[in-house]
Amino acid sequence: MEYITEKNRIYVVEGGEEVGEVTFPERDGVYVINHTYVDDRLRGQGVASELVRRAVEEIERRGGQYKATCSYAQLWLARQHEQQRTACDGSGANRGCEITNPLSCPIN
């Protein structure tokens, strides 16, 4: 599979066919992750997760902020935030751990 990044979209190609995409148009200085699609044949294989991860990385690379209106992206962001919070709380092993960008991606 090949992931291709465009201005406000990342898509994935397999066998010469586009099989998934995530879109993130910019509105008033904030990128809105508003659509994720993966072909039925690839669902459950982590492709949607990889698309959203790449979108977030691309937006951060551009110095942008983001939010999600796509239900899948909302869930993905919530899971990432929970994983960061869990990794940094209470055990003592991670005291001083800093959660980067936890709320710069408000979920609407």
Short mmCIF file of the C-alpha atoms (twelve columns), coordinates in Angstrom:
data_MODEL
# 
_entry.id   MODEL 
# 
loop_
_atom_site.group_PDB 
_atom_site.id 
_atom_site.type_symbol 
_atom_site.label_atom_id 
_atom_site.label_alt_id 
_atom_site.label_comp_id 
_atom_site.label_asym_id 
_atom_site.label_seq_id 
_atom_site.Cartn_x 
_atom_site.Cartn_y 
_atom_site.Cartn_z 
_atom_site.pdbx_PDB_model_num 
ATOM 1   C CA . MET A 1   0.000   0.000  0.000  1 
ATOM 2   C CA . GLU A 2   1.128   3.497  -0.780 1 
ATOM 3   C CA . TYR A 3   -0.007  6.536  1.225  1 
ATOM 4   C CA . ILE A 4   -0.118  9.807  -0.709 1 
ATOM 5   C CA . THR A 5   -0.389  13.209 0.942  1 
ATOM 6   C CA . GLU A 6   -2.077  16.130 -0.772 1 
ATOM 7   C CA . LYS A 7   -2.912  19.606 0.549  1 
ATOM 8   C CA . ASN A 8   -5.966  18.608 2.614  1 
ATOM 9   C CA . ARG A 9   -6.185  14.888 2.019  1 
ATOM 10  C CA . ILE A 10  -4.237  11.690 2.460  1 
ATOM 11  C CA . TYR A 11  -5.223  8.659  0.464  1 
ATOM 12  C CA . VAL A 12  -4.013  5.106  0.138  1 
ATOM 13  C CA . VAL A 13  -3.541  3.148  -3.079 1 
ATOM 14  C CA . GLU A 14  -3.313  -0.611 -3.420 1 
ATOM 15  C CA . GLY A 15  -2.871  -2.330 -6.738 1 
ATOM 16  C CA . GLY A 16  -3.341  0.964  -8.575 1 
ATOM 17  C CA . GLU A 17  -6.729  1.546  -6.941 1 
ATOM 18  C CA . GLU A 18  -7.585  4.179  -4.348 1 
ATOM 19  C CA . VAL A 19  -8.859  2.216  -1.357 1 
ATOM 20  C CA . GLY A 20  -9.043  4.776  1.442  1 
ATOM 21  C CA . GLU A 21  -8.796  8.436  2.354  1 
ATOM 22  C CA . VAL A 22  -8.949  11.001 5.117  1 
ATOM 23  C CA . THR A 23  -9.749  14.653 4.452  1 
ATOM 24  C CA . PHE A 24  -8.862  17.642 6.608  1 
ATOM 25  C CA . PRO A 25  -9.777  21.032 5.137  1 
ATOM 26  C CA . GLU A 26  -8.585  24.132 6.954  1 
ATOM 27  C CA . ARG A 27  -11.186 26.517 8.368  1 
ATOM 28  C CA . ASP A 28  -10.185 29.678 10.224 1 
ATOM 29  C CA . GLY A 29  -6.731  28.330 11.012 1 
ATOM 30  C CA . VAL A 30  -7.973  24.964 12.258 1 
ATOM 31  C CA . TYR A 31  -7.831  21.761 10.242 1 
ATOM 32  C CA . VAL A 32  -11.066 19.791 10.448 1 
ATOM 33  C CA . ILE A 33  -10.698 16.025 10.050 1 
ATOM 34  C CA . ASN A 34  -14.113 15.578 8.491  1 
ATOM 35  C CA . HIS A 35  -14.084 12.327 6.521  1 
ATOM 36  C CA . THR A 36  -12.445 8.912  6.686  1 
ATOM 37  C CA . TYR A 37  -13.148 6.121  4.227  1 
ATOM 38  C CA . VAL A 38  -11.653 2.662  3.765  1 
ATOM 39  C CA . ASP A 39  -12.767 0.097  1.195  1 
ATOM 40  C CA . ASP A 40  -14.755 -2.765 2.743  1 
ATOM 41  C CA . ARG A 41  -12.020 -5.265 1.809  1 
ATOM 42  C CA . LEU A 42  -9.519  -3.488 4.076  1 
ATOM 43  C CA . ARG A 43  -11.679 -2.691 7.080  1 
ATOM 44  C CA . GLY A 44  -10.399 -3.980 10.385 1 
ATOM 45  C CA . GLN A 45  -6.785  -3.949 9.188  1 
ATOM 46  C CA . GLY A 46  -5.740  -0.619 10.717 1 
ATOM 47  C CA . VAL A 47  -5.870  1.389  7.496  1 
ATOM 48  C CA . ALA A 48  -8.285  4.019  8.857  1 
ATOM 49  C CA . SER A 49  -6.166  4.385  11.976 1 
ATOM 50  C CA . GLU A 50  -3.048  4.872  9.878  1 
ATOM 51  C CA . LEU A 51  -4.795  7.478  7.732  1 
ATOM 52  C CA . VAL A 52  -5.901  9.513  10.752 1 
ATOM 53  C CA . ARG A 53  -2.476  9.159  12.388 1 
ATOM 54  C CA . ARG A 54  -0.811  10.456 9.242  1 
ATOM 55  C CA . ALA A 55  -3.302  13.339 9.005  1 
ATOM 56  C CA . VAL A 56  -2.584  14.403 12.594 1 
ATOM 57  C CA . GLU A 57  1.174   14.184 11.982 1 
ATOM 58  C CA . GLU A 58  0.862   16.232 8.789  1 
ATOM 59  C CA . ILE A 59  -1.240  18.906 10.489 1 
ATOM 60  C CA . GLU A 60  1.229   19.103 13.378 1 
ATOM 61  C CA . ARG A 61  4.137   19.274 10.924 1 
ATOM 62  C CA . ARG A 62  2.420   22.314 9.392  1 
ATOM 63  C CA . GLY A 63  2.090   23.875 12.838 1 
ATOM 64  C CA . GLY A 64  -1.697  23.645 12.714 1 
ATOM 65  C CA . GLN A 65  -4.370  22.784 15.209 1 
ATOM 66  C CA . TYR A 66  -7.052  20.219 14.517 1 
ATOM 67  C CA . LYS A 67  -10.437 18.966 15.509 1 
ATOM 68  C CA . ALA A 68  -12.587 16.152 14.229 1 
ATOM 69  C CA . THR A 69  -16.131 16.069 12.953 1 
ATOM 70  C CA . CYS A 70  -15.744 12.571 11.486 1 
ATOM 71  C CA . SER A 71  -16.996 10.043 14.034 1 
ATOM 72  C CA . TYR A 72  -14.105 7.637  13.399 1 
ATOM 73  C CA . ALA A 73  -11.499 10.396 13.835 1 
ATOM 74  C CA . GLN A 74  -13.237 11.569 17.020 1 
ATOM 75  C CA . LEU A 75  -12.977 8.070  18.478 1 
ATOM 76  C CA . TRP A 76  -9.360  7.717  17.338 1 
ATOM 77  C CA . LEU A 77  -8.349  11.026 18.945 1 
ATOM 78  C CA . ALA A 78  -10.144 10.141 22.178 1 
ATOM 79  C CA . ARG A 79  -8.297  6.812  22.313 1 
ATOM 80  C CA . GLN A 80  -4.937  8.485  21.736 1 
ATOM 81  C CA . HIS A 81  -5.628  11.029 24.459 1 
ATOM 82  C CA . GLU A 82  -6.635  8.252  26.881 1 
ATOM 83  C CA . GLN A 83  -3.506  6.245  26.076 1 
ATOM 84  C CA . GLN A 84  -1.299  9.287  26.700 1 
ATOM 85  C CA . ARG A 85  -3.105  10.070 29.946 1 
ATOM 86  C CA . THR A 86  -2.849  6.454  31.153 1 
ATOM 87  C CA . ALA A 87  0.853   6.266  30.320 1 
ATOM 88  C CA . CYS A 88  1.534   9.363  32.406 1 
ATOM 89  C CA . ASP A 89  -0.637  8.930  35.480 1 
ATOM 90  C CA . GLY A 90  -0.139  7.581  38.926 1 
ATOM 91  C CA . SER A 91  2.413   4.810  38.544 1 
ATOM 92  C CA . GLY A 92  5.372   6.944  39.589 1 
ATOM 93  C CA . ALA A 93  7.431   5.495  36.772 1 
ATOM 94  C CA . ASN A 94  6.375   8.279  34.452 1 
ATOM 95  C CA . ARG A 95  6.396   11.236 36.859 1 
ATOM 96  C CA . GLY A 96  7.028   14.388 34.930 1 
ATOM 97  C CA . CYS A 97  5.654   12.833 31.792 1 
ATOM 98  C CA . GLU A 98  4.192   15.518 29.606 1 
ATOM 99  C CA . ILE A 99  1.165   14.971 27.401 1 
ATOM 100 C CA . THR A 100 1.834   16.815 24.198 1 
ATOM 101 C CA . ASN A 101 -1.026  18.538 22.435 1 
ATOM 102 C CA . PRO A 102 -3.797  16.901 24.504 1 
ATOM 103 C CA . LEU A 103 -6.464  19.524 24.032 1 
ATOM 104 C CA . SER A 104 -5.345  21.313 20.922 1 
ATOM 105 C CA . CYS A 105 -7.515  18.826 19.107 1 
ATOM 106 C CA . PRO A 106 -10.966 19.520 20.553 1 
ATOM 107 C CA . ILE A 107 -13.486 16.924 19.535 1 
ATOM 108 C CA . ASN A 108 -16.795 18.261 18.262 1 
# 
